[in-house]
Amino acid sequence: MPADVREAFGRAGYRADQKAHRLIAPGGRAVSAPEYERLLAPFDASKEHLPSMIWGDFIVRGYRLDEKTCRLVSPGEKEPLLELAVVIARKEYAALSTTMALERLVLRLRKLDPSQPLPLDVLNEIKVFGRTGMPLPPSLLRALKLRPGAGGLLDSTGKSYRAMQSAWEGERDRPGTVSVPLPPPPGLPARAYAAYAAAVLAGVAPRAPLPVPAVPELFPPRTYPARVASWERRLGDRISAKAQSLFRLTPSGRELLGRFRDTRGNLDLPPITILKYVQRPDDKGYGDSFAVYSSANRSIIFNHWALVNGVLLPLEPAKSRAALARELSNPERLARYLERNPAKLDELVGRVDDALYHELTHAWQDRRLRLMRESRRENAPGVTRRFEYEAFFGQFLYLHEKLALDPGRAVKSQYFNGYVEALKTPAAFQEKISNFYASHFLGSDDFPVLRETQAMRRSVASGRPARGFYDQMRRYLRNAGLNEGDAAMKEAEQDVDPRLKQYVQDVFPRLRKEAIKDYPERLKAAGRPDAALRLLVDLTGLSDANSAQRRAELATAAAAFLARPDNGLSASGRFDAEICVYGVHRAAGKPAPPGLPRLLARDGASEVDRILGIARRDPSIRAQALDSLYFHAEFLSSDDTRRVKIAGALEQNRPDRALDVLMGSKGATAERLAELARKSAAFLAGPGTRLPAQAKGRSYGALNAALRWEGKSFPPPPLRAAYARDAAAVVKQFVDKPESDRETRLRSLENVRSWAELMPADHPLRIRVAEAFDAARRPDRALLTIGPLPPESRTTAAAFRDRAARKAADFLLTAGPADDIHERMILQAAIEGESRRSGRPFPAKASREALRRDIRQFARFCLSQASRRPGERGELIADAGSWLHYLPANDPTRRLVAEAERGR
C-alpha cells in the first residue's frame, strides 16, 4: 500500500498490519478486498446521506453534485469525491461534535450544586446530543446510568473532554493560525523558528499534506471558489442586480449598499448563487434557512430547496406543480427557468430580499470585524449570537420600511411574524433566536460563554506536554492564535453591543409607534385584515381600551377573509390567524364567529401533523415542537386520534401535559388516565420540577379532573405542600397586583379563578379571590368562585355566597353576559342553588323561567349542531341533556332530546 494511501486510511481510523499485510478497521477486524475497493471508489449520493453540515462544507469548497451520476465532483478537475474522504469527514466531524458537546456539558455542570441531582433540562440536553450527531463517549454514558449527582458527572465529563480536546490539539498542524509576523519565543533557536514561522505564515504546513484526492480538512483557512459554473455566476448576478434595485427604495437598504462601497465608491457585494446547500428536498438542513453567508469563501448561498418549495412552486397552479417540481430539482435547470421567466425571478427576489439583507449584514460583519475569521482559524470558539440579533434587527427595520411602501408584497415575507415579535418584546425575541441557534448551530453562543470556552481550550492546550522543538513551536503559535481570538472577541463585543442598544432603545420604539398608528389600516386596505389584526393585537395587547373598536372591526374582517377558500394562506398561517380572531372574541366576552371552531379544528389538526413530523425528523427542536403540540391540542375535537399521539409524545418529560391533553379525548381509558394522574402528581411534586407557579395551573386542573373521575380528592397527599405553596404565590401575584383599569383587573382575577376553584369552598385564599371579584363589580364571578356549599354550612364563605347570589341576580338582568347562553345558564343555576341552600325564595328578577328559556335555546342549538357535526353528535346531545332536570317533566324540549338520544 503506498505511504500516502496508508496515511489517509490512518486519518480515517484504520491501521496497517505490516507483518500480516492487512488493513485493520477501527473495530479491530481485517478489511476485505471489496471493502477496500469501495473506500477508494467515488461517493454515491444516491445511496448514502450526509449530515447537512458536512454536505454544506463540501459545497462551500466548490464541490458540486453531478446530477447524472450522483457524484460529488471537485471544482476545476471534476474529480469525484472518494468514499474514504467522506469517512474521514464523518470521523472528524463526529470528533469535533463530541468535543463541543462535552465542552457545553462541562460549562453547564460547573454552574450546578455538585451535591444535587441533575436537573431535568440537563438530562434532556444530554439526550439531544446523541440524537443530533453529537454522541457522548461510552464511558460517560455508563457513568450516567449510575445516576450521579452534578459533581460526579462533572468529574467524568471533564476527563472525557480533556482527553478529546488534547487529542484534537495534538493533531492540529494547520497553516493560517496567525496572520501577522511574531517575534521569536524566548529560549528557542531564532533561525529554526524563522524557518518554521515563515512556512506557517506562507500557508505551507511543515508536514506535507496528504496526496489522496479530495481528502478534506473540515475547517481549513484557505479560500474556496464562491461560484464554479457559468450559470451560477449569471443567475447570482441577476439576483444581485434585482435586489439592489429593491434596496435602493428604502433608507435602510440604501445604507446597507453604502457599506459595500470601496474607496472609489464602487459597489463590491459578495458573490450570490443558488445551490443545493442540502442534499434532498425532505432534508431541511442548515436550520431550514433560505440563505446562508459563508465566511470561508465570503459568498451568499441560497438554499435551492427552500426557494423551490417555499417560493416558486406555490406560485404555480396546483395542477402543474408536480411537473415543475421535477424540472426544478436540478439547480442548472432552475437557473435556465428563471432566465426564461424574468417575472418569476422578480417575484422570487421580492420574496427573499429581506433574507438577503440579513445575510449581507453578516457579510458586512465579516468585513468590519475579525471574529468570523479567527473562529474559522479555530482561534476563537465560535461566533456570537449577537451577530444574529444585529442581522435580524436590521432585517426587520428593512421589512418595516417595505410595509410602508408595498404592504401587500411585504406581508408575504416569511419573517413577518418575527418582525412583529421583535417589535413587541425585543428581549424575548433574542431569547427565541438564542434557543434556535443553540439547537441548530455548533459553537453559536454569547460572549460570556465564548470567553469561558476559550479559557477551557487554552487550559487544555497549555497543559499538553511539548516534546521537541516543533511541539514547542506549535504551542507557541497556538497561544499566539488564541490571543488573536481574544482580541477579536473583545473587538466584536465593543462594536456590536452599542448597535443593539440603539435598536432596542431608539429604533424599535419608533417603529412600534408607527406600526400601531398606521400599519393595520394599510394591511387591511392591501387585502390582509388577518395580518392587520395580528399586528394590532401583538403590539397593543387585548387590554388596550383605545384599540378595542379597531380590534373588533379587524376581527370581523379577518374572520370573513379566513372563511374564503382562496385566501392563499398556508395551513400554518391560517391557524395562527384563526387563533388571533378567536382570542379577540374570547377577550371581549363574545362567542366565536360561525364556522371558526371548525376551521380551528381543521387547521389545528394539519399543524399537529406537521409538527409531529418535525419532532420526528429533527430531535434538536423536539422540545419546542412538543410545546407547540400541547398548545395546538386545545383546538382538536375530542374524538381526534391525534390527541392520543400528542399525549404519548409528551408523557416522558411532561406527564402533566399529557394528562391535560387526554382529559379532553374520547380515546382515553380510565386506566390510562389513572396512570397519567399518578405520573403527573409525582412530576409536579418532584424536587427536579422547576416550573413557575402560574405555569402549573392547567396541570393542576387536569389532575383534579382525573382524580374526581377516580373518586379521589385533590390535591393528593404528595402534592399538598407544593400546591398550597403555588396557589398562595399565584393568588398573591394577581389579587394583590394593582391594575391601571377595571378590565385589566378582571383579567388578572380570571387568571387565578381556576386556582381558587381547586381549593376547599371555605379556604381563605378562595374567599379572597371572590371578594376581589365583588370589589371589581362582578358579583357573578364572585358567586361562581365560591362554588356550592352544603345546606348546613354557616361559614364565612356561606354568608358571602348568600350576598353574592342576590347581587348576581340583579347583575344578570342589568349588565350580565347576555351574549353567552351557557355562561348565563351556569350563573342562573348557581343563583337558584344558593336560594335553595339558604332557604330564601328564588330572586324575582332572575326568575326560574329565565333559566328554563335559556336551557331550551341551548338545547336546540346543541341539537342543530349535532346534525351538522356527526363526529361530535353524541357529545352535543349529552350537553343538551345535562340541563334537562331544570325543566318540567312535560316540557317539549325533553322529548326532542330523548328522540335525538334514541336516534343516536
ZAMARGU-4260 file (C-alpha; in steps of 0.2 Angstrom, whole numbers, plus 5000, padded with zeros to 4 digits):
<rodrens>
0) 5000/5000/5000 | 5008/5017/4995 | 5013/5028/5010 | 5000/5042/5006 | 4986/5030/5005
5) 4991/5022/5021 | 4992/5039/5029 | 4974/5043/5023 | 4967/5027/5030 | 4976/5032/5046
10) 4966/5048/5047 | 4950/5038/5044 | 4955/5027/5060 | 4962/5012/5050 | 4979/5005/5053
15) 4991/4994/5043 | 4997/4977/5049 | 5014/4977/5040 | 5018/4959/5046 | 5001/4951/5040
20) 4999/4963/5026 | 4982/4968/5031 | 4972/4984/5034 | 4964/4984/5051 | 4947/4993/5053
25) 4944/5004/5069 | 4935/4989/5077 | 4950/4978/5075 | 4943/4967/5061 | 4953/4964/5044
30) 4947/4974/5029 | 4941/4964/5015 | 4946/4967/4997 | 4929/4973/4991 | 4928/4985/5006
35) 4945/4992/5002 | 4940/4995/4984 | 4923/5003/4990 | 4933/5015/5001 | 4943/5021/4987
40) 4928/5022/4975 | 4918/5038/4972 | 4905/5043/4985 | 4887/5039/4979 | 4875/5052/4984
45) 4860/5042/4978 | 4863/5028/4991 | 4871/5037/5006 | 4865/5053/5016 | 4877/5065/5023
50) 4873/5076/5038 | 4869/5094/5032 | 4884/5102/5040 | 4896/5090/5031 | 4887/5091/5014
55) 4887/5110/5016 | 4905/5110/5019 | 4909/5101/5003 | 4898/5113/4994 | 4907/5128/5001
60) 4923/5121/4995 | 4917/5121/4977 | 4911/5103/4976 | 4895/5101/4966 | 4883/5087/4963
65) 4884/5079/4946 | 4865/5076/4943 | 4868/5062/4931 | 4880/5051/4941 | 4875/5057/4959
70) 4893/5060/4962 | 4901/5075/4971 | 4915/5082/4960 | 4928/5094/4964 | 4929/5111/4956
75) 4940/5113/4940 | 4946/5095/4939 | 4929/5087/4941 | 4937/5073/4951 | 4924/5063/4961
80) 4924/5063/4980 | 4931/5047/4987 | 4921/5037/4999 | 4937/5037/5010 | 4936/5056/5010
85) 4918/5055/5017 | 4923/5043/5030 | 4937/5055/5036 | 4925/5069/5036 | 4912/5060/5046
90) 4925/5054/5059 | 4932/5072/5061 | 4915/5080/5061 | 4909/5067/5074 | 4925/5070/5085
95) 4923/5089/5084 | 4904/5087/5088 | 4908/5076/5103 | 4921/5088/5109 | 4909/5103/5108
100) 4895/5093/5116 | 4907/5089/5131 | 4913/5107/5131 | 4895/5113/5133 | 4891/5100/5146
105) 4906/5104/5157 | 4901/5123/5156 | 4883/5118/5162 | 4889/5107/5176 | 4901/5119/5183
110) 4886/5131/5187 | 4876/5117/5197 | 4877/5112/5215 | 4888/5097/5215 | 4878/5088/5229
115) 4862/5090/5220 | 4854/5078/5207 | 4855/5083/5188 | 4840/5094/5183 | 4828/5088/5170
120) 4834/5101/5157 | 4852/5094/5158 | 4847/5076/5156 | 4836/5081/5141 | 4851/5091/5133
125) 4862/5075/5135 | 4849/5065/5126 | 4848/5078/5112 | 4867/5077/5110 | 4866/5059/5104
130) 4851/5062/5093 | 4859/5077/5084 | 4876/5069/5079 | 4885/5074/5095 | 4887/5057/5103
135) 4895/5056/5121 | 4909/5044/5125 | 4903/5027/5131 | 4912/5029/5147 | 4902/5045/5151
140) 4885/5036/5146 | 4890/5021/5158 | 4893/5034/5172 | 4876/5042/5168 | 4867/5025/5171
145) 4873/5026/5189 | 4863/5042/5191 | 4877/5053/5198 | 4875/5070/5205 | 4881/5085/5196
150) 4898/5084/5204 | 4901/5066/5199 | 4896/5069/5182 | 4907/5084/5180 | 4922/5074/5185
155) 4918/5061/5172 | 4914/5074/5159 | 4929/5084/5162 | 4941/5069/5160 | 4932/5064/5143
160) 4933/5082/5137 | 4951/5085/5142 | 4956/5069/5133 | 4947/5073/5117 | 4952/5091/5116
165) 4970/5086/5120 | 4970/5074/5106 | 4962/5087/5094 | 4976/5099/5099 | 4989/5086/5096
170) 4983/5083/5078 | 4982/5102/5074 | 4996/5107/5062 | 4987/5119/5050 | 4993/5135/5042
175) 4985/5151/5045 | 4984/5150/5064 | 4991/5168/5065 | 4990/5181/5052 | 5004/5193/5057
180) 5023/5191/5060 | 5028/5186/5078 | 5044/5189/5087 | 5053/5173/5091 | 5049/5165/5108
185) 5062/5166/5121 | 5074/5151/5123 | 5071/5144/5105 | 5084/5145/5091 | 5080/5160/5081
190) 5085/5153/5064 | 5074/5137/5066 | 5060/5147/5072 | 5061/5159/5057 | 5060/5144/5045
195) 5045/5137/5054 | 5036/5153/5056 | 5039/5158/5038 | 5032/5141/5032 | 5016/5143/5043
200) 5013/5161/5038 | 5016/5157/5019 | 5002/5144/5021 | 5013/5129/5019 | 5011/5116/5033
205) 5028/5110/5040 | 5022/5092/5036 | 5016/5088/5018 | 4998/5087/5015 | 4990/5070/5011
210) 4991/5067/4992 | 4975/5056/4992 | 4962/5065/4980 | 4948/5075/4989 | 4953/5071/5007
215) 4946/5086/5016 | 4950/5096/5032 | 4934/5102/5039 | 4939/5120/5043 | 4955/5125/5033
220) 4959/5143/5032 | 4961/5145/5013 | 4948/5152/5002 | 4937/5142/4991 | 4928/5146/4975
225) 4912/5155/4978 | 4905/5150/4961 | 4910/5136/4949 | 4899/5135/4934 | 4895/5149/4922
230) 4876/5148/4926 | 4879/5150/4944 | 4888/5167/4940 | 4874/5173/4928 | 4860/5169/4940
235) 4869/5176/4955 | 4872/5192/4946 | 4854/5194/4941 | 4848/5191/4959 | 4861/5204/4965
240) 4855/5217/4952 | 4837/5215/4956 | 4840/5215/4975 | 4850/5231/4973 | 4835/5240/4964
245) 4824/5235/4979 | 4836/5240/4992 | 4838/5257/4984 | 4819/5260/4988 | 4821/5261/5007
250) 4833/5271/5018 | 4840/5256/5027 | 4843/5247/5010 | 4852/5262/5003 | 4863/5262/5020
255) 4867/5244/5018 | 4873/5246/5000 | 4884/5260/5005 | 4893/5249/5017 | 4899/5239/5002
260) 4907/5253/4993 | 4926/5253/4991 | 4937/5269/4992 | 4932/5274/4974 | 4914/5272/4978
265) 4911/5256/4968 | 4899/5243/4974 | 4908/5227/4980 | 4894/5215/4985 | 4898/5197/4990
270) 4895/5184/4976 | 4877/5176/4976 | 4872/5160/4970 | 4858/5147/4972 | 4864/5129/4976
275) 4858/5113/4984 | 4865/5118/5001 | 4857/5102/5007 | 4855/5085/4999 | 4837/5081/4997
280) 4820/5091/4997 | 4814/5082/5013 | 4831/5087/5022 | 4828/5104/5028 | 4846/5105/5034
285) 4855/5121/5040 | 4841/5127/5050 | 4828/5127/5036 | 4837/5143/5030 | 4833/5152/5014
290) 4851/5158/5013 | 4867/5157/5022 | 4883/5168/5022 | 4899/5158/5020 | 4914/5166/5029
295) 4925/5153/5020 | 4923/5160/5003 | 4914/5176/5008 | 4899/5172/4997 | 4880/5171/5000
300) 4872/5154/4995 | 4853/5152/4994 | 4846/5136/4998 | 4839/5128/4982 | 4826/5118/4990
305) 4819/5132/5001 | 4817/5143/4986 | 4809/5130/4975 | 4797/5123/4988 | 4794/5138/4998
310) 4793/5152/4984 | 4792/5146/4966 | 4780/5130/4967 | 4767/5139/4977 | 4766/5152/4963
315) 4762/5139/4951 | 4744/5132/4948 | 4741/5116/4958 | 4739/5105/4943 | 4756/5109/4935
320) 4766/5109/4951 | 4772/5091/4951 | 4779/5093/4933 | 4788/5109/4938 | 4795/5102/4954
325) 4803/5088/4943 | 4811/5101/4932 | 4817/5112/4946 | 4825/5098/4956 | 4841/5102/4945
330) 4850/5118/4950 | 4856/5122/4932 | 4838/5119/4926 | 4832/5131/4939 | 4844/5144/4933
335) 4838/5142/4915 | 4820/5143/4921 | 4822/5159/4929 | 4832/5166/4914 | 4817/5161/4903
340) 4804/5169/4916 | 4811/5186/4922 | 4794/5189/4930 | 4797/5174/4941 | 4814/5180/4945
345) 4807/5197/4950 | 4794/5188/4961 | 4807/5177/4969 | 4819/5191/4974 | 4804/5201/4980
350) 4800/5187/4992 | 4818/5184/4998 | 4826/5201/4998 | 4824/5203/5017 | 4833/5186/5019
355) 4847/5193/5008 | 4848/5209/5019 | 4851/5198/5034 | 4865/5188/5025 | 4873/5204/5018
360) 4873/5210/5036 | 4884/5195/5041 | 4895/5199/5026 | 4897/5216/5032 | 4901/5210/5050
365) 4914/5199/5042 | 4922/5213/5033 | 4922/5225/5048 | 4927/5213/5062 | 4939/5199/5064
370) 4929/5186/5074 | 4922/5176/5060 | 4940/5174/5053 | 4948/5169/5070 | 4934/5157/5073
375) 4937/5149/5056 | 4956/5148/5061 | 4950/5140/5077 | 4957/5154/5087 | 4940/5158/5094
380) 4927/5146/5100 | 4913/5151/5089 | 4903/5166/5083 | 4892/5176/5094 | 4873/5176/5093
385) 4874/5195/5094 | 4879/5194/5076 | 4862/5186/5073 | 4852/5199/5084 | 4860/5213/5073
390) 4856/5204/5057 | 4838/5201/5062 | 4835/5219/5069 | 4842/5227/5053 | 4831/5215/5043
395) 4816/5220/5052 | 4820/5238/5050 | 4820/5235/5031 | 4804/5225/5032 | 4796/5239/5042
400) 4800/5251/5028 | 4794/5239/5015 | 4777/5238/5023 | 4776/5257/5022 | 4779/5256/5003
405) 4770/5240/4997 | 4761/5231/5012 | 4753/5218/5000 | 4770/5212/4995 | 4780/5214/5011
410) 4767/5205/5022 | 4771/5189/5012 | 4788/5188/5020 | 4792/5173/5030 | 4799/5184/5043
415) 4783/5195/5046 | 4779/5185/5062 | 4797/5188/5068 | 4796/5206/5064 | 4780/5208/5075
420) 4788/5198/5089 | 4804/5209/5089 | 4794/5225/5090 | 4783/5218/5104 | 4797/5212/5115
425) 4815/5213/5108 | 4822/5203/5123 | 4810/5189/5121 | 4814/5188/5103 | 4833/5187/5106
430) 4830/5173/5118 | 4820/5164/5105 | 4834/5166/5092 | 4847/5160/5105 | 4837/5144/5109
435) 4835/5141/5090 | 4854/5144/5086 | 4859/5134/5101 | 4850/5118/5095 | 4855/5120/5076
440) 4872/5128/5075 | 4888/5122/5084 | 4898/5135/5093 | 4885/5148/5092 | 4885/5157/5109
445) 4885/5173/5118 | 4901/5182/5123 | 4902/5176/5142 | 4900/5158/5136 | 4913/5161/5122
450) 4925/5168/5135 | 4923/5153/5147 | 4925/5141/5132 | 4941/5150/5126 | 4948/5148/5144
455) 4945/5130/5144 | 4953/5127/5127 | 4968/5137/5132 | 4970/5127/5148 | 4970/5111/5138
460) 4982/5117/5125 | 4994/5124/5138 | 4993/5108/5148 | 4999/5096/5134 | 5017/5092/5136
465) 5028/5099/5122 | 5041/5086/5116 | 5054/5093/5105 | 5056/5109/5095 | 5041/5108/5084
470) 5029/5104/5098 | 5035/5119/5107 | 5033/5130/5091 | 5015/5123/5089 | 5011/5128/5107
475) 5019/5145/5104 | 5009/5148/5089 | 4993/5141/5096 | 4994/5153/5111 | 4998/5167/5099
480) 4982/5162/5089 | 4971/5161/5105 | 4977/5179/5109 | 4971/5185/5092 | 4955/5176/5096
485) 4953/5185/5112 | 4956/5202/5104 | 4943/5198/5090 | 4930/5194/5103 | 4934/5210/5113
490) 4933/5220/5097 | 4916/5212/5091 | 4908/5215/5108 | 4913/5233/5109 | 4907/5235/5091
495) 4890/5226/5091 | 4883/5230/5109 | 4881/5249/5105 | 4872/5245/5089 | 4860/5233/5098
500) 4857/5245/5112 | 4852/5258/5099 | 4839/5247/5091 | 4831/5242/5107 | 4831/5260/5115
505) 4828/5271/5100 | 4824/5262/5084 | 4811/5249/5089 | 4800/5261/5100 | 4799/5272/5085
510) 4794/5258/5073 | 4781/5251/5086 | 4773/5268/5086 | 4772/5269/5068 | 4766/5251/5066
515) 4752/5254/5079 | 4746/5270/5071 | 4746/5267/5053 | 4750/5249/5048 | 4734/5240/5052
520) 4724/5251/5040 | 4737/5249/5027 | 4737/5230/5028 | 4718/5229/5029 | 4717/5240/5013
525) 4730/5228/5005 | 4718/5214/5007 | 4726/5206/5023 | 4715/5210/5038 | 4722/5194/5047
530) 4739/5202/5047 | 4732/5219/5052 | 4724/5211/5067 | 4739/5201/5072 | 4750/5217/5071
535) 4737/5227/5082 | 4734/5213/5095 | 4753/5209/5097 | 4758/5227/5099 | 4744/5233/5110
540) 4738/5218/5118 | 4720/5214/5122 | 4719/5226/5136 | 4721/5242/5127 | 4704/5250/5128
545) 4708/5263/5114 | 4711/5249/5102 | 4695/5239/5107 | 4685/5245/5092 | 4699/5243/5080
550) 4702/5225/5085 | 4683/5221/5084 | 4682/5228/5066 | 4698/5219/5061 | 4692/5203/5069
555) 4676/5203/5059 | 4685/5207/5043 | 4698/5194/5047 | 4685/5180/5050 | 4677/5184/5033
560) 4694/5183/5025 | 4699/5166/5033 | 4682/5159/5028 | 4687/5161/5010 | 4694/5146/5002
565) 4705/5156/4991 | 4714/5167/5004 | 4731/5160/4999 | 4737/5156/5016 | 4746/5140/5021
570) 4738/5129/5035 | 4750/5136/5047 | 4747/5154/5043 | 4728/5151/5043 | 4729/5143/5060
575) 4739/5157/5068 | 4726/5170/5061 | 4712/5160/5067 | 4719/5159/5085 | 4721/5178/5084
580) 4702/5180/5079 | 4697/5168/5092 | 4707/5177/5106 | 4699/5194/5102 | 4682/5187/5103
585) 4685/5177/5119 | 4693/5193/5127 | 4678/5203/5123 | 4666/5190/5130 | 4658/5186/5113
590) 4655/5169/5105 | 4667/5164/5091 | 4661/5169/5073 | 4651/5155/5065 | 4662/5142/5057
595) 4678/5147/5066 | 4679/5132/5078 | 4678/5121/5063 | 4692/5130/5054 | 4702/5129/5070
600) 4700/5110/5072 | 4704/5108/5054 | 4719/5118/5053 | 4725/5114/5070 | 4725/5095/5065
605) 4735/5100/5050 | 4748/5109/5061 | 4748/5095/5073 | 4753/5083/5059 | 4766/5095/5053
610) 4774/5097/5070 | 4774/5079/5074 | 4784/5076/5058 | 4796/5090/5063 | 4798/5082/5080
615) 4802/5065/5072 | 4814/5072/5059 | 4824/5085/5070 | 4827/5080/5088 | 4836/5096/5091
620) 4820/5105/5092 | 4809/5092/5099 | 4806/5101/5115 | 4800/5117/5106 | 4789/5106/5094
625) 4781/5097/5109 | 4777/5114/5117 | 4768/5119/5101 | 4759/5102/5101 | 4752/5105/5118
630) 4745/5122/5114 | 4738/5116/5097 | 4729/5101/5106 | 4717/5113/5114 | 4709/5116/5097
635) 4707/5097/5092 | 4690/5089/5093 | 4688/5076/5107 | 4687/5061/5095 | 4703/5066/5086
640) 4716/5052/5087 | 4730/5065/5087 | 4726/5069/5105 | 4732/5051/5109 | 4748/5054/5099
645) 4752/5070/5107 | 4750/5063/5124 | 4761/5049/5120 | 4775/5061/5114 | 4773/5072/5130
650) 4772/5058/5143 | 4790/5055/5146 | 4795/5073/5150 | 4779/5081/5154 | 4766/5069/5160
655) 4755/5083/5167 | 4753/5090/5150 | 4750/5073/5143 | 4736/5071/5156 | 4728/5088/5151
660) 4728/5083/5133 | 4720/5066/5136 | 4707/5073/5148 | 4698/5080/5133 | 4699/5065/5122
665) 4687/5051/5119 | 4701/5039/5116 | 4707/5039/5134 | 4703/5024/5145 | 4700/5026/5164
670) 4716/5015/5167 | 4726/5026/5156 | 4720/5042/5164 | 4724/5035/5181 | 4742/5030/5176
675) 4745/5048/5169 | 4737/5055/5185 | 4750/5046/5196 | 4764/5051/5185 | 4758/5069/5184
680) 4756/5070/5203 | 4774/5063/5205 | 4781/5075/5192 | 4773/5091/5200 | 4778/5086/5217
685) 4796/5081/5212 | 4811/5092/5218 | 4818/5092/5200 | 4802/5101/5193 | 4807/5119/5191
690) 4791/5127/5184 | 4784/5144/5188 | 4769/5143/5199 | 4757/5150/5186 | 4763/5138/5173
695) 4756/5124/5183 | 4738/5130/5183 | 4732/5119/5169 | 4741/5104/5175 | 4733/5105/5192
700) 4716/5107/5184 | 4718/5092/5173 | 4724/5082/5188 | 4709/5087/5198 | 4698/5082/5185
705) 4706/5065/5183 | 4706/5062/5202 | 4687/5066/5203 | 4684/5053/5189 | 4693/5040/5201
710) 4683/5047/5216 | 4698/5054/5224 | 4701/5071/5231 | 4713/5085/5226 | 4727/5088/5229
715) 4734/5070/5233 | 4745/5069/5249 | 4762/5070/5240 | 4756/5086/5231 | 4748/5096/5245
720) 4763/5106/5251 | 4768/5110/5233 | 4750/5115/5228 | 4747/5126/5244 | 4764/5135/5240
725) 4760/5138/5222 | 4742/5143/5225 | 4747/5156/5238 | 4760/5163/5226 | 4748/5165/5211
730) 4734/5172/5222 | 4746/5185/5229 | 4753/5189/5212 | 4736/5193/5204 | 4725/5198/5218
735) 4737/5210/5226 | 4743/5217/5210 | 4737/5235/5207 | 4730/5237/5189 | 4728/5253/5178
740) 4710/5249/5174 | 4695/5238/5179 | 4696/5227/5163 | 4714/5223/5166 | 4710/5220/5184
745) 4696/5207/5179 | 4708/5198/5168 | 4721/5196/5182 | 4707/5189/5193 | 4702/5177/5179
750) 4720/5170/5179 | 4718/5164/5197 | 4699/5159/5197 | 4704/5142/5191 | 4716/5140/5205
755) 4703/5146/5218 | 4691/5133/5212 | 4703/5119/5216 | 4703/5124/5235 | 4690/5120/5248
760) 4675/5131/5247 | 4679/5140/5263 | 4698/5142/5260 | 4704/5159/5265 | 4713/5161/5248
765) 4697/5156/5239 | 4687/5169/5248 | 4700/5182/5245 | 4698/5180/5226 | 4679/5180/5227
770) 4680/5197/5237 | 4691/5204/5224 | 4679/5200/5211 | 4665/5208/5221 | 4675/5223/5223
775) 4678/5224/5205 | 4659/5225/5202 | 4657/5207/5196 | 4646/5198/5209 | 4643/5184/5196
780) 4661/5179/5196 | 4662/5181/5215 | 4647/5169/5217 | 4655/5156/5205 | 4672/5157/5213
785) 4665/5152/5230 | 4656/5137/5222 | 4641/5126/5230 | 4641/5123/5249 | 4631/5110/5259
790) 4614/5116/5266 | 4620/5116/5284 | 4635/5127/5281 | 4636/5143/5292 | 4654/5148/5287
795) 4660/5165/5282 | 4660/5158/5264 | 4641/5154/5266 | 4637/5171/5271 | 4647/5179/5257
800) 4639/5167/5244 | 4622/5172/5250 | 4625/5191/5247 | 4634/5187/5231 | 4619/5177/5224
805) 4607/5192/5227 | 4619/5204/5219 | 4622/5192/5204 | 4603/5191/5201 | 4602/5210/5199
810) 4618/5209/5188 | 4611/5196/5177 | 4597/5207/5171 | 4607/5223/5170 | 4624/5220/5164
815) 4626/5201/5163 | 4634/5190/5150 | 4619/5192/5138 | 4629/5185/5123 | 4634/5169/5131
820) 4619/5157/5134 | 4629/5144/5143 | 4638/5156/5155 | 4621/5164/5159 | 4614/5146/5162
825) 4628/5142/5174 | 4625/5158/5184 | 4606/5156/5185 | 4609/5139/5191 | 4621/5145/5204
830) 4609/5158/5210 | 4594/5145/5211 | 4606/5133/5221 | 4611/5146/5233 | 4592/5151/5236
835) 4588/5133/5240 | 4603/5131/5251 | 4599/5147/5261 | 4581/5144/5262 | 4577/5160/5253
840) 4565/5162/5239 | 4572/5162/5221 | 4575/5180/5217 | 4561/5188/5207 | 4571/5197/5194
845) 4581/5181/5190 | 4566/5170/5188 | 4566/5152/5186 | 4558/5154/5169 | 4573/5164/5163
850) 4584/5149/5166 | 4572/5137/5158 | 4571/5149/5142 | 4590/5149/5141 | 4590/5130/5143
855) 4578/5127/5129 | 4588/5138/5117 | 4604/5130/5122 | 4597/5113/5119 | 4590/5117/5102
860) 4607/5124/5097 | 4616/5108/5103 | 4604/5098/5093 | 4606/5108/5077 | 4624/5107/5078
865) 4623/5088/5081 | 4615/5086/5064 | 4629/5096/5056 | 4644/5088/5065 | 4642/5069/5065
870) 4659/5066/5074 | 4653/5076/5089 | 4635/5071/5089 | 4635/5061/5105 | 4644/5074/5114
875) 4632/5088/5109 | 4617/5078/5113 | 4624/5074/5130 | 4627/5093/5133 | 4609/5096/5129
880) 4603/5083/5141 | 4614/5088/5156 | 4602/5103/5159 | 4585/5095/5157 | 4582/5092/5176
885) 4578/5110/5177 | 4564/5109/5165 | 4546/5102/5169 | 4543/5084/5166 | 4531/5088/5151
890) 4542/5101/5143 | 4543/5098/5124 | 4562/5100/5124 | 4564/5084/5135 | 4555/5075/5121
895) 4566/5082/5107 | 4582/5077/5117 | 4575/5060/5120 | 4572/5057/5102 | 4589/5063/5097
900) 4597/5050/5110 | 4586/5036/5103 | 4592/5041/5085 | 4610/5041/5091
</rodrens>
